[in-house]
Amino acid sequence: MRAAIVGCGSIAHVHAESISRLDGITLAAFADIIGERAQEFANKYGGNAYVTLEEMLAKEKPDVLHICTPHYLHVPMMLYALKHGVHVFSEKPPVISKQQLDELLSLHTEKYLGFCFQNRYNPSICLVKKLLESNAAGNVIGARGIVTWERDAAYYTESTWRGKQATEGGGALINQSIHTMDLLVYLLGTPQSVDAVMHNHHLKGVIEVEDTLEAYIQFPDASAVFYATTAYCDNVPPLIELSCENRTIRIEDHAVTYYYRDGRIETPKLPSVEALGKDYWGSGHMSCIADFYKSIRENSRFTLDLAGTQDTIRLMLASYESARTQKEIFIDNEV
């Protein structure tokens, strides 16, 4: 198969490196509005460089397009590629509005559309998912997800799209902590309602979007508290904690700790997996991307398709709606 990448920023390096390690996949082309960026990738990985997606797809006719562009371009580029017969693997977020979600839901295509929620492939998450499915920990009573990262003014001012509602679609939730929200959905099931608030604490006058969002989320059998901020002084591993009947499970990036009700503490040994990007991005990119190509080859379902990520998308959109309206949003009925 032939692969192409549009958007040659930081995360594109992770996609390119992952693809280059897969057997039978050729990196054919790169596109970026800054031509020098695309050329740098072409020089390193081979293939050709372009400044537009349209020219790249027309001349290269790749089998798969990886979308690593600013948020507001994800859906328009997905639709364009899918309509031109190309499979699509896109960075998060899948959408920035309900209108975009509706556009994707109304699209009928036989081509694959997958999303990069790579942290579901982290060894720590795989272990806990199997544990919950076995019911060895008992039912989940409650959960919390916490993300405290640092994004300063320069992170936004060096970019033409970050920090703007129309192009980023939000801030700390949609850009930084959507992965942690996705993991809560993955581990707890379909969310039913959310009550959220958001603030801009440390970048007033610099960005239009939130630097902090907190939410109370109701799942079918448990509730979760969620806190995300980019106003911290460092980028530390996100924390997910599940309070279960028989033990409390704490996940901090690559580590899992069990706190038993009798006071015992256990730290299971996990396999070491190389993180191709920044450590706090997780270590699942390679596995996630490999799984996408495997699904295409075997004509089997890729679980991180639109149907498999729709609960996370709806929860994200509902969280913003709740924060804007200062009302609890019942997701099935109102988003």
Secondary structure as UniProt FT lines:
FT   STRAND          2..6
FT   HELIX           10..20
FT   TURN            23..24
FT   STRAND          26..31
FT   HELIX           35..45
FT   STRAND          48..50
FT   HELIX           53..60
FT   STRAND          64..67
FT   HELIX           71..73
FT   HELIX           74..83
FT   TURN            84..85
FT   STRAND          87..90
FT   HELIX           98..105
FT   STRAND          113..115
FT   HELIX           118..121
FT   HELIX           123..134
FT   TURN            135..137
FT   STRAND          140..148
FT   HELIX           153..157
FT   TURN            162..163
FT   HELIX           165..168
FT   HELIX           172..177
FT   HELIX           178..188
FT   STRAND          193..199
FT   TURN            204..206
FT   STRAND          212..218
FT   STRAND          223..229
FT   STRAND          239..244
FT   STRAND          247..252
FT   TURN            253..254
FT   STRAND          255..260
FT   TURN            261..262
FT   STRAND          265..266
FT   HELIX           279..281
FT   HELIX           285..298
FT   TURN            303..304
FT   HELIX           306..325
FT   STRAND          329..330
FT   HELIX           331..334
//
